[in-house]
Structure formats: C-alpha cells, structure tokens
Amino acid sequence: MASHLNALTTLVFLLVFIASGMRLCVCTNFTIINDCKETIWPGITPNSNFSGGGFTLKPGQSAGGVAGYGVERVVTFNNNGNGTCQTGGCGGSIKCTGLGAPPASIAEFSLGQLDFYDVSLVDGFNLPVVVTPINGKGNCSVAGCDQDLRSTCPSELAAKSDGKTIACRSACNVFNTDEYCCRGMYSNPVTCVPTNYSSTFKASCPTAYSYAYDDPTSILTCSTSDYVVTFCGSRNRTECSYHDQKLVCSSNGLKAQPHVADMLYREVKD
C-alpha cells in the first residue's frame, strides 16, 4: 500500500493525550457507506495500535467503524472468515492481517490535533471512494474519486475476470520501472513527475492521489472532524453522522442522506 504521510497510520478512534497536566479525550466518529450496486468488503489495515479489521456491506448498508483502507473484495468468506479476494486482498480473511494487494482504492488518515487524510490511486483503482469531513474546522475539503475508472481504464492496465474489467492497475504495478514506481533516481519530487497514466487518473479524479508525490492537491487537512467514507458516492453530496447524540451534516452537497452511525463498531445486519 502506498503511504504519503510520514506519520500516516490506520485510523484509531480514541486519541488520548496529555496537555498542561489535563487528560483530554478526542473521539472521531466514522461512517462507512456502500452506495455501490454490489456487496463490498471494506478492509482496515493493521498497525502498532490496531490489529486490523474488515466487514461486509451490502448495497445501501452503512456501518460505524474505522476505515484505513477501502477495497472491493469480490468473494464470499466462509464461516471462519477466510476467502480469496479478486482485488485488494489483505491476508486471506475478512479481517485484514496485512497490507492490501494492488490494485486497490485506498482511504488514508493520520489523526491528531490536525487531521491529514487522502484517497490514493497510486496502487491502482477498484472502486470509487469519497471521504467527507463533517462538522470540522479548517479547510476540510472532500477527498476522493467518485468516477468509476474501470470503464475508462487503458487496456494495458486493466485487471480482468471472465472478460470483465474489475480494477485498473497502476503503471508501476504493470511495468515495474523506476520511472513509473518513483524509485532509484526518480525517488524525489523533482524527478518523479506525472506520467500519461497518472495524468489520466488525475483528470478524472482531481482530489485523489495519482502518483507518489502528488501532495499539493491530494493531502487535505481538517480538525475536530468526523468522517464519512462512501464507496460509489458523490463528492457533491451532503453526508450526515451522529456526534454526541446529535445529527450533523456536511455542507458540501445539496441533499442530505439518511446514512448515519453513532457507534465505534456496529454489526452489519440484513
């Protein structure tokens, strides 16, 4: 999985820190929504503070939880939670035990007094995903890609199953050259520049990472915010979530949606 922030970690919900001798608790609520026509399996990658996670979302379902990395995992997991993923596999189980295998759309967060967040297509694309801050302070712009790049994926990058394009791979993943992978002599922001492939991604998804040093237009900041992560949603749509038992909505869209969650974890049921 590509990582663009030195301090970037998978989400944790409860941040506890000491300031001026006073213990402060800052809680960040997340809502994960599936607006796709198919069932998806969002995955949450592990780190030193979190053992990883994942769950099933049928079309129209939402859940409160954490979201570090979102993928479409087109499988049916068995009773033990094991299965093989077409894209974005992260350890062979519904609960991620490692980093996701490309191609995969990734939502990344670093939480603190100032949150940093982005949606990355550096490792390829398998689903549209949008991150919407709610009730935050600061810039708090909507991040992500709400276009389905599978339909316009260059044939040489297309990942297919039964003749159908299920994901769009990155040029690095396909060609494995220093230039496309921003390594070796290309491992700095001066020599690592957009390619024809990354520029195609950027044209469709201007607020998503398209290559490793795509920082200026892709890393966004917000503070004291809740977040809604929507698969197959729109960047222009209002999203809502509960915070301190009050319904709050984003201000970027025109029509509020009924997807809300006020739990750190909630079991998704039919």
Secondary structure, 3 states (H helix, E strand, C coil): CCCCCCCCECCCCEEEEEECCEEEEEECCEEEEECCCCCECCEECCECCECCEECCECCCCEEECCCCECCCCCCCCCCCCECCCCCCCCCCECCCCCCCCCCCCEEEEECCCCEEEEEECCCCECCCEEEEEECCECCCCCEEECCCHHHHCCCCCEEEECCEEEEECCHHHHHCCHHHHCCHHHCCCCCCCCCHHHHHHHHHCCECECCCCCCCCCCEEEECCEEEEEECCCCCCCCEEEECCEEEECCCCCCCCCCCCCCCCCCCCC
